[in-house]
Amino acid sequence: MRFGLNRVAAVAGATAVLCAGSGILAPAAAADEGADKNRVLVVMLDFQDRAHADPGATKASFADRYFGAEDSLTSYYDQVSRGRIDYVPAVPEKVIGPFKLSMNGVGCKARDIRKKTLELLKARGLNQGKDYDSLSMALPRIGCRWAGLGTVGGPYTWMQAGNGYARLPTAVHEFGHNLGYPHQPGLVCKDGNLTDCVKGKGGKSPMSAFTAALGMTATQLIHSGWLDASEHQRVKSSGTFTLRPLYGKQDGVRALEVPLGKDKLVLEYRRPAGALDGKFNGVYALRVTGNAYHKARPIHAGANSGDGAVTTLSDAAHKLKISVTSTEADGAKVSISLNGKAAPSAEESTRTLAQMEPIEPTDPPAPATDAPIVDGDHEDHADGAEDGHEDAPADDADTPSGDAPGTTSEDGTHTMGSATDGTHLAETGGDATTNAVIATGALGLLLLGGIALKATRRKRTHH
């Protein structure tokens, strides 16, 4: 159970209410009674050498972008989870501060910032777990290469408030890290061999395309326990199946799981739903290793072109063939042939328990809130995938609305970070100066790495 919250039983079949055609992120219908309540404490911080230029305007911007009725962190995750998580202010004033820390901001020492902030809050009678669940630190522009940082599976975020405004895409992305989602680059796989893949573009969620205009993927919803057993089902035999829109109102299967040897494919149907997924209209496949749904990668079969929507998908070694025969407003028809056995036609096929089995949702493990932060540690990802990021915006890039200026990285550009919580810390942003400094120390880290690995198993840093 995330963040140690008291979770009321999830409302089965909760549906999202989207402002169709409005382009506005609005909250779902009252499902709060079944939601995980996450009390977010937003703290504005100043430094000895840097301060917020207009604290009143910045405070109002963060309050609106985090907790506003629409176009906010709260409304985004209310829609994406269909009422299963509710980000609420931990204090009546929504945002507190600014408080001055006894340190210079330049240097981007996230570990020190967090430590001093926790001490400052404790001195004011605000204790994590008792008084708040998540801590979001709103910083003035302090020269870091990232627009935001977030602990992967942990409760901390750091946000640079460029031009004094909060940015919705940054908040959505970093809180996605808190939910346990790493960055999500894609895979380009050979047609007919879906295990022979190289890194490709992602762009299927805010964890790879830096925008709040996309929903999360089906695999991310599965990781968070936001799809129930009727919505997440495993194919057991050849057949033709109806896949409902991931963010639609219809009852039925939203994630169709297909075996692929030791791995699996998860099929999702994405199409416009209110302000979400306006660029999608098709069935997409994600490859999952083991049960690591949060690390699933979208597949492009044959080439890294288009958006990867599936018409046909096959794997000779596993005698698998997938064909999408129609995509309508209420669902897509997907024909699946397992073990070389031809799928019945849509007219002949009936969905039965013999063809599919429901998969019960599970809660991900609770994160450790007292794990140490390691500054400057870095390793490549074990799965070889690299991460998308967004550079810290220029001084004139932010707008009062908090919307992203359009900077998007879908190709998995790799970055290195400055600090991490004991779980993982992911960053958004980068610049050439910092990269050069880190590169200078790379040889020394390699030489020390062998010795360090013998002594202790180091945490990995995700950026």
FENSUL-V30635 format. One record per backbone hydrogen bond with DSSP energy under -0.5 kcal/mol. CO is the residue of the C=O (numbers start at 1). NH is the residue of the N-H. If there is no record, write none. Layout:
[[CO;NH] [CO;NH]]
This chain:
[[1;4] [2;5] [5;7] [6;8] [10;12] [11;14] [16;18] [18;20] [19;22] [19;23] [24;19] [24;26] [25;71] [31;34] [32;35] [35;8] [35;37] [36;38] [36;86] [37;39] [38;40] [38;88] [39;41] [39;133] [39;134] [40;42] [40;90] [41;43] [41;136] [42;96] [43;138] [44;99] [45;140] [46;101] [50;47] [54;58] [55;59] [56;60] [57;61] [58;62] [59;63] [60;64] [61;65] [62;66] [63;67] [64;68] [65;73] [66;74] [69;27] [72;76] [73;77] [74;78] [75;79] [76;80] [77;81] [78;83] [79;82] [84;36] [86;38] [86;88] [88;40] [91;94] [93;95] [94;42] [96;44] [99;46] [99;101] [101;103] [103;48] [105;108] [108;110] [109;113] [110;114] [111;115] [112;116] [113;117] [114;118] [115;119] [116;120] [117;121] [118;122] [119;123] [120;124] [121;124] [121;126] [122;125] [125;127] [127;131] [127;132] [128;130] [132;129] [134;41] [134;136] [135;137] [135;157] [136;43] [136;138] [137;139] [137;159] [138;45] [139;161] [140;142] [145;392] [145;430] [147;160] [148;428] [149;158] [150;426] [151;153] [151;154] [155;135] [156;151] [157;137] [158;149] [159;139] [159;161] [160;162] [161;164] [162;165] [166;168] [167;171] [168;172] [169;173] [170;174] [171;175] [172;176] [173;177] [174;178] [175;179] [176;181] [177;153] [177;180] [180;182] [186;200] [187;189] [187;300] [188;198] [189;302] [190;193] [192;316] [192;317] [193;190] [193;196] [195;197] [196;190] [198;188] [200;186] [205;208] [205;209] [207;184] [208;210] [209;211] [213;277] [213;278] [217;221] [218;222] [219;223] [220;224] [221;225] [221;226] [222;225] [228;231] [228;232] [229;359] [231;233] [231;254] [231;255] [232;359] [233;257] [234;357] [239;336] [241;243] [241;334] [242;244] [243;332] [244;269] [245;248] [253;244] [255;233] [255;257] [256;267] [257;235] [258;265] [260;263] [262;290] [263;260] [264;288] [265;258] [266;286] [267;256] [268;270] [268;284] [269;246] [270;282] [273;276] [276;273] [277;280] [280;272] [282;270] [283;310] [284;268] [285;299] [286;266] [287;297] [288;264] [288;290] [289;292] [291;293] [292;295] [293;296] [294;182] [297;287] [298;187] [299;301] [300;189] [300;302] [301;303] [305;308] [311;324] [312;311] [313;322] [314;192] [315;320] [316;319] [318;339] [319;340] [320;315] [321;337] [322;313] [323;325] [323;335] [326;333] [328;331] [331;328] [332;243] [332;334] [333;325] [333;326] [334;241] [334;336] [335;323] [336;239] [336;338] [337;321] [338;341] [340;342] [345;349] [350;352] [352;355] [352;356] [355;236] [355;237] [357;234] [358;360] [367;369] [373;375] [374;377] [374;420] [381;384] [390;147] [394;397] [394;398] [399;402] [402;168] [402;169] [406;408] [408;410] [410;202] [418;376] [420;374] [424;152] [426;150] [428;147] [428;148] [431;435] [432;436] [433;437] [434;438] [435;439] [436;440] [437;441] [438;441] [439;442] [441;445] [442;446] [443;447] [444;448] [445;449] [446;450] [447;451] [448;452] [449;453] [450;454] [451;455] [452;456] [456;458] [460;462] [461;379]]
